[in-house]
């Protein structure tokens, strides 16, 4: 049964008398614009109503402070398999962290990741009898094949252990937001309780990402010609199915009609990408304003990754009026209606991607139809509405917990 949103039924004076809801927010990384997961968190952080909620942010990597809320930084270490990422080590600040939490006295615990820090937050919440909400940001199990490909005998064992850990972690959470039906089905197969999961997609800023940002001159200046441009935007890390991207590049190079491949992003595999795709055009790190112009000015968006929990870049491209050719895998596939607003390809079949790209480059009517249908789809992805759902659920979790304490 859903929790009752009691504040809807109170008068304004009564609402003013309600105690602020205190939320302890655990996240390993809160560096602004670090990746899609962190950007999602900041969409919520920037919408916190300080009159209703008080937050304590507990994190490893990030700014010294977050807005006007209390914060506590934990020592962090870089991951050996991907040095761009770090994990917070709560044991290195356990005593001080517990004192911070006791002084704050939270009503609800929000946990971003099932990491050491996330597990610390979950254990604290369970001991204190506090409700826990989590957003499933990263589909870690899909990374195993890439990072342990040189030790194939270990892959099955690692996946089994990761599945066991995820099941144990998320089945102790009261509410788990998942971005798509595909991901929910996978998590259900892992043994995570379906009743605790709730579909909570991601929003897109349609004022920022818009076909009205189109400026062919800027993209032509960047690539150095007027040939059609296929754009790939992502962190350059191996779990983005880069080897298939290399194969697609080779086949695009062999086309009779010259095509630019524009690579937007950076990461640990950047050097390998430049070696494997010498004629591709690479950008340095760019802001979202420039990215929105590149999306709107390109001809096709290419995204072969199968490791996405959601795939913000696909939605950004669609909101920019760009037809998409993506992998039929991961969370991204759920918002492509095959042949209606994009194409989904067999994830590792480079020939299929190139075939669909060629079709869109030569069939302007089909390309325009995909663009129009993609724009229509994006109209329903509002951050304000998603944030409203989140804060309503936080309120209901806190209220239900308080009622249980009163009845006890």
C-alpha positions as CSV (number, residue, x, y, z in Angstrom):
1,X,0.0,0.0,0.0
2,X,1.4,3.5,-0.9
3,X,2.2,5.8,1.9
4,X,-0.2,8.7,2.6
5,X,1.0,12.2,1.7
6,X,-0.4,13.8,4.8
7,X,0.8,17.3,3.9
8,X,-1.7,17.5,1.1
9,X,-4.6,17.6,3.6
10,X,-3.2,20.2,6.0
11,X,-3.9,23.9,6.1
12,X,-0.9,26.3,5.6
13,X,-0.6,27.1,9.3
14,X,-0.6,23.4,10.1
15,X,2.1,22.7,7.4
16,X,4.3,25.4,9.0
17,X,4.1,23.6,12.3
18,X,5.4,20.3,10.8
19,X,9.0,19.4,11.7
20,X,11.4,19.5,8.8
21,X,12.2,16.1,7.4
22,X,15.9,15.3,7.8
23,X,17.6,13.2,5.1
24,X,21.1,11.7,5.4
25,X,22.4,11.5,1.8
26,X,25.2,9.1,1.1
27,X,27.2,9.2,-2.2
28,X,30.7,8.4,-3.1
29,X,31.1,11.2,-5.7
30,X,29.3,14.5,-5.7
31,X,31.6,16.4,-8.1
32,X,29.3,18.6,-10.2
33,X,28.8,17.2,-13.8
34,X,31.1,14.2,-13.1
35,X,28.8,11.8,-14.9
36,X,25.1,11.1,-15.6
37,X,24.5,9.7,-12.1
38,X,25.9,12.7,-10.4
39,X,24.0,15.1,-12.7
40,X,20.8,13.2,-11.7
41,X,21.6,13.7,-8.0
42,X,22.1,17.4,-8.5
43,X,18.8,17.7,-10.3
44,X,17.2,16.7,-7.0
45,X,19.7,18.7,-4.8
46,X,18.9,21.9,-6.6
47,X,15.2,21.3,-6.1
48,X,15.3,20.8,-2.3
49,X,12.7,22.9,-0.5
50,X,14.7,24.1,2.5
51,X,11.5,25.1,4.2
52,X,10.4,21.4,4.3
53,X,13.7,19.4,4.2
54,X,17.1,19.4,5.8
55,X,19.9,17.4,4.3
56,X,23.2,16.1,5.5
57,X,25.5,15.2,2.6
58,X,28.0,12.5,3.3
59,X,30.4,11.8,0.4
60,X,34.0,11.2,-0.8
61,X,34.9,13.3,-3.8
62,X,33.1,16.6,-4.2
63,X,33.0,20.3,-3.3
64,X,33.7,21.6,0.2
65,X,30.0,22.3,0.7
66,X,26.7,21.7,-1.1
67,X,24.4,24.7,-1.2
68,X,23.6,25.7,2.3
69,X,23.3,22.2,3.7
70,X,25.5,20.4,6.1
71,X,28.1,18.2,4.6
72,X,30.8,15.7,5.7
73,X,33.6,14.5,3.4
74,X,35.0,11.0,3.8
75,X,38.5,9.9,2.7
76,X,38.4,8.3,-0.7
77,X,40.7,6.1,-2.9
78,X,40.8,5.8,-6.6
79,X,39.6,2.5,-8.2
80,X,42.4,0.4,-9.6
81,X,40.3,-0.7,-12.7
82,X,39.3,2.9,-13.5
83,X,41.3,5.7,-11.9
84,X,38.7,8.3,-12.9
85,X,36.5,6.9,-10.2
86,X,37.0,6.8,-6.4
87,X,35.3,5.1,-3.5
88,X,34.8,6.6,-0.1
89,X,36.2,4.6,2.9
90,X,34.0,5.3,5.9
91,X,36.1,3.2,8.3
92,X,38.7,6.0,8.0
93,X,36.3,8.4,9.6
94,X,33.9,6.1,11.4
95,X,33.9,7.8,14.8
96,X,33.4,11.3,13.4
97,X,30.8,10.1,10.9
98,X,28.7,8.4,13.6
99,X,28.8,11.6,15.8
100,X,27.6,13.7,12.7
101,X,24.7,11.3,12.1
102,X,23.7,11.2,15.8
103,X,23.8,15.0,16.0
104,X,21.8,15.3,12.7
105,X,19.2,12.7,13.7
106,X,17.9,11.8,10.2
107,X,14.3,10.7,9.4
108,X,15.2,9.1,6.1
109,X,18.5,7.8,4.6
110,X,19.2,8.2,0.8
111,X,21.9,6.0,-0.6
112,X,23.3,6.5,-4.1
113,X,25.5,3.4,-4.5
114,X,26.0,-0.1,-2.9
115,X,29.6,0.8,-2.1
116,X,31.5,0.7,1.3
117,X,29.9,4.1,2.1
118,X,26.5,3.0,0.9
119,X,26.7,-0.2,3.0
120,X,27.7,1.9,6.0
121,X,24.6,4.1,5.5
122,X,22.4,1.1,5.1
123,X,23.6,-0.6,8.2
124,X,23.2,2.6,10.2
125,X,19.6,3.0,8.9
126,X,18.7,-0.6,9.7
127,X,20.1,-0.3,13.3
128,X,18.2,3.0,13.8
129,X,15.0,1.7,12.2
130,X,15.1,4.4,9.5
131,X,13.5,4.1,6.0
132,X,16.0,3.9,3.1
133,X,15.5,5.2,-0.5
134,X,18.0,4.4,-3.3
135,X,18.3,5.3,-7.0
136,X,19.7,2.5,-9.1
137,X,22.3,4.7,-11.0
138,X,24.8,2.2,-12.3
139,X,24.4,-1.3,-13.7
140,X,27.7,-2.6,-12.3
141,X,27.2,-6.2,-13.4
142,X,27.3,-5.1,-17.1
143,X,30.9,-3.8,-16.5
144,X,32.3,-7.2,-15.5
145,X,32.8,-8.6,-19.0
146,X,34.9,-5.5,-20.0
147,X,37.1,-5.2,-16.9
148,X,37.8,-8.9,-16.5
149,X,37.9,-10.0,-20.1
150,X,41.6,-11.1,-19.6
151,X,40.5,-13.4,-16.8
152,X,37.4,-15.0,-18.3
153,X,37.4,-17.9,-15.8
154,X,36.6,-15.3,-13.1
155,X,33.7,-13.6,-14.8
156,X,31.0,-16.1,-13.8
157,X,32.1,-16.1,-10.2
158,X,32.4,-12.3,-10.0
159,X,28.9,-11.9,-11.5
160,X,27.5,-14.4,-9.0
161,X,29.1,-12.5,-6.1
162,X,27.9,-9.2,-7.4
163,X,24.4,-10.5,-7.8
164,X,24.4,-11.8,-4.3
165,X,25.7,-8.5,-2.9
166,X,23.1,-6.5,-4.9
167,X,20.3,-8.7,-3.7
168,X,21.3,-8.4,-0.1
169,X,21.7,-4.6,-0.4
170,X,18.6,-3.6,-2.3
171,X,16.3,-6.0,-0.5
172,X,17.0,-4.0,2.7
173,X,15.9,-0.7,1.1
174,X,12.3,0.4,1.4
175,X,12.2,2.0,-2.1
176,X,14.5,1.6,-5.1
177,X,14.1,3.8,-8.1
178,X,14.9,2.1,-11.4
179,X,15.0,3.9,-14.7
180,X,13.4,1.3,-17.1
181,X,11.4,-1.9,-17.3
182,X,14.5,-3.7,-18.7
183,X,16.5,-2.9,-15.7
184,X,13.6,-3.8,-13.3
185,X,13.3,-7.2,-15.0
186,X,17.0,-7.9,-14.7
187,X,17.0,-6.9,-11.0
188,X,13.9,-9.1,-10.4
189,X,15.7,-12.0,-11.9
190,X,18.6,-11.3,-9.5
191,X,16.1,-11.8,-6.7
192,X,15.4,-8.1,-5.7
193,X,11.9,-7.6,-4.5
194,X,9.8,-6.2,-7.3
195,X,7.4,-4.5,-4.9
196,X,10.2,-2.3,-3.6
197,X,11.2,-1.1,-7.1
198,X,9.6,1.9,-8.7
199,X,10.0,3.1,-12.3
200,X,11.6,6.6,-12.1
201,X,13.1,7.7,-15.4
202,X,15.3,10.7,-16.0
203,X,14.4,14.2,-17.1
204,X,15.8,16.3,-19.9
205,X,16.2,20.0,-20.2
206,X,14.4,20.7,-23.5
207,X,15.3,24.4,-23.3
208,X,19.0,23.4,-23.3
209,X,18.8,20.4,-25.7
210,X,16.7,21.6,-28.6
211,X,16.7,21.4,-32.4
212,X,16.7,25.2,-32.3
213,X,20.4,25.0,-31.3
214,X,21.3,23.8,-34.8
215,X,24.2,25.6,-36.3
216,X,25.9,23.8,-39.2
217,X,28.6,26.4,-39.5
218,X,30.0,25.5,-36.0
219,X,30.1,21.8,-36.6
220,X,31.6,22.3,-40.1
221,X,34.3,24.4,-38.6
222,X,35.0,21.7,-36.0
223,X,35.2,18.8,-38.5
224,X,36.7,20.8,-41.4
225,X,34.2,19.9,-44.1
226,X,30.5,19.8,-45.1
227,X,30.2,16.0,-45.1
228,X,27.4,14.4,-42.9
229,X,28.4,13.9,-39.3
230,X,27.8,11.0,-37.0
231,X,28.2,11.9,-33.3
232,X,29.1,9.7,-30.4
233,X,29.0,11.3,-26.9
234,X,30.1,9.5,-23.8
235,X,32.9,8.9,-21.3
236,X,35.6,7.1,-23.2
237,X,35.8,3.9,-21.1
238,X,35.8,0.3,-22.2
239,X,32.4,-0.6,-20.8
240,X,30.9,1.7,-23.5
241,X,31.5,-1.1,-26.1
242,X,34.3,0.8,-27.7
243,X,35.6,-2.2,-29.6
244,X,32.4,-2.2,-31.6
245,X,32.7,1.5,-32.1
246,X,36.2,0.9,-33.6
247,X,34.6,-1.6,-36.0
248,X,31.9,0.8,-37.0
249,X,34.5,3.5,-37.6
250,X,36.4,1.2,-40.0
251,X,33.3,0.5,-42.0
252,X,32.3,4.1,-42.1
253,X,35.7,4.9,-43.5
254,X,35.1,2.5,-46.3
255,X,31.8,4.1,-47.4
256,X,31.7,5.8,-50.9
257,X,30.1,8.9,-49.3
258,X,32.5,10.4,-46.8
259,X,31.2,10.6,-43.3
260,X,32.6,12.4,-40.2
261,X,32.7,10.6,-36.9
262,X,32.7,13.1,-34.1
263,X,33.7,11.8,-30.7
264,X,32.6,13.9,-27.7
265,X,34.0,12.9,-24.4
266,X,37.1,11.9,-22.4
267,X,38.3,9.1,-20.2
268,X,40.9,6.4,-19.6
269,X,40.5,5.0,-23.1
270,X,40.9,8.3,-24.9
271,X,44.4,7.5,-26.2
272,X,43.3,4.1,-27.5
273,X,40.4,5.7,-29.3
274,X,42.6,8.2,-31.0
275,X,45.0,5.4,-32.2
276,X,42.1,3.2,-33.4
277,X,40.2,6.0,-35.1
278,X,42.8,8.3,-36.5
279,X,40.5,10.2,-38.8
280,X,37.7,10.7,-36.2
281,X,37.4,14.2,-34.8
282,X,37.8,14.4,-31.0
283,X,36.7,17.3,-28.7
284,X,38.2,18.1,-25.4
285,X,35.9,18.4,-22.4
286,X,33.0,20.7,-23.4
287,X,30.1,22.3,-21.6
288,X,26.5,21.3,-22.1
289,X,25.8,24.5,-24.1
290,X,28.3,23.5,-26.8
291,X,27.3,19.9,-26.6
292,X,23.7,20.9,-27.3
293,X,24.8,22.7,-30.5
294,X,26.8,19.7,-31.7
295,X,23.8,17.4,-31.1
296,X,21.4,19.6,-33.0
297,X,23.9,20.2,-35.9
298,X,24.9,16.6,-36.5
299,X,23.1,14.1,-38.7
300,X,22.9,10.8,-36.7
301,X,23.6,9.9,-33.0
302,X,25.5,6.6,-32.6
303,X,25.6,4.8,-29.2
304,X,26.7,1.1,-29.1
305,X,27.0,0.9,-25.3
306,X,25.1,-1.9,-23.6
307,X,26.1,-1.0,-20.0
308,X,23.7,1.9,-19.5
309,X,21.4,1.9,-16.6
310,X,19.5,4.7,-18.4
311,X,21.6,6.5,-21.1
312,X,21.1,10.2,-20.6
313,X,23.0,11.0,-23.8
314,X,20.4,9.2,-26.0
315,X,17.6,11.3,-24.5
316,X,19.7,14.5,-24.9
317,X,20.2,13.6,-28.6
318,X,16.5,12.9,-29.1
319,X,15.6,16.1,-27.5
320,X,17.9,17.9,-29.9
321,X,16.1,16.5,-32.9
322,X,18.8,13.9,-33.7
323,X,17.8,10.4,-35.0
324,X,19.5,7.7,-33.0
325,X,21.2,4.4,-33.8
326,X,21.9,2.6,-30.6
327,X,22.5,-0.9,-29.2
328,X,19.6,-3.1,-28.4
329,X,20.8,-3.6,-24.8
330,X,21.0,-1.9,-21.5
331,X,18.4,0.6,-20.2
332,X,18.7,2.9,-23.3
333,X,16.8,0.5,-25.5
334,X,13.6,1.0,-23.6
335,X,13.0,4.5,-25.1
336,X,13.6,3.6,-28.7
337,X,10.6,2.3,-30.6
338,X,12.2,0.4,-33.4
339,X,11.7,2.1,-36.7
340,X,9.6,4.8,-35.2
341,X,11.9,7.2,-33.2
342,X,15.2,5.4,-33.8
343,X,17.0,2.1,-34.6
344,X,18.2,-0.6,-32.2
345,X,21.0,-2.8,-33.5
346,X,22.5,-6.2,-32.4
347,X,25.0,-4.8,-29.9
348,X,28.2,-6.1,-31.4
349,X,27.2,-6.2,-35.1
350,X,29.0,-3.3,-36.7
351,X,27.5,-4.0,-40.1
352,X,24.0,-3.4,-38.8
353,X,24.9,-0.1,-37.2
354,X,26.4,1.1,-40.5
355,X,23.5,-0.1,-42.5
356,X,21.1,1.9,-40.3
357,X,23.3,5.0,-40.4
358,X,23.5,4.9,-44.2
359,X,19.7,4.5,-44.4
360,X,19.2,7.6,-42.3
361,X,21.8,9.6,-44.2
362,X,20.2,8.9,-47.5
363,X,16.5,9.0,-46.5
364,X,15.8,12.5,-45.2
365,X,12.1,11.8,-44.8
366,X,12.8,8.9,-42.5
367,X,15.4,10.9,-40.6
368,X,12.9,13.8,-40.1
369,X,10.2,11.4,-38.9
370,X,12.5,9.9,-36.3
371,X,13.5,13.3,-35.1
372,X,9.9,14.4,-34.8
373,X,8.9,11.3,-32.9
374,X,11.9,11.6,-30.6
375,X,10.9,15.2,-29.7
376,X,7.4,14.0,-28.9
377,X,8.8,11.3,-26.6
378,X,11.0,13.8,-24.7
379,X,8.1,16.1,-23.9
380,X,7.1,13.8,-21.1
381,X,10.5,13.7,-19.3
382,X,10.2,16.5,-16.8
383,X,12.8,16.9,-14.0
384,X,10.2,18.9,-12.0
385,X,7.7,16.1,-12.1
386,X,10.4,13.5,-11.2
387,X,11.7,15.6,-8.3
388,X,8.1,16.0,-7.1
389,X,7.7,12.2,-7.0
390,X,11.0,11.8,-5.1
391,X,10.2,14.4,-2.4
392,X,6.7,13.1,-2.0
393,X,8.1,9.6,-1.4
394,X,10.7,11.0,1.1
395,X,7.8,12.7,2.9
396,X,5.7,9.6,3.0
397,X,8.6,7.4,4.2
398,X,9.3,9.8,7.0
399,X,5.7,10.1,8.0
400,X,5.2,6.4,8.0
401,X,8.3,5.9,10.2
402,X,7.1,8.6,12.6
403,X,3.7,6.9,12.9
404,X,5.3,3.6,13.6
405,X,7.4,5.2,16.4
406,X,4.2,6.8,17.9
407,X,2.3,3.5,17.8
408,X,5.3,1.6,19.3
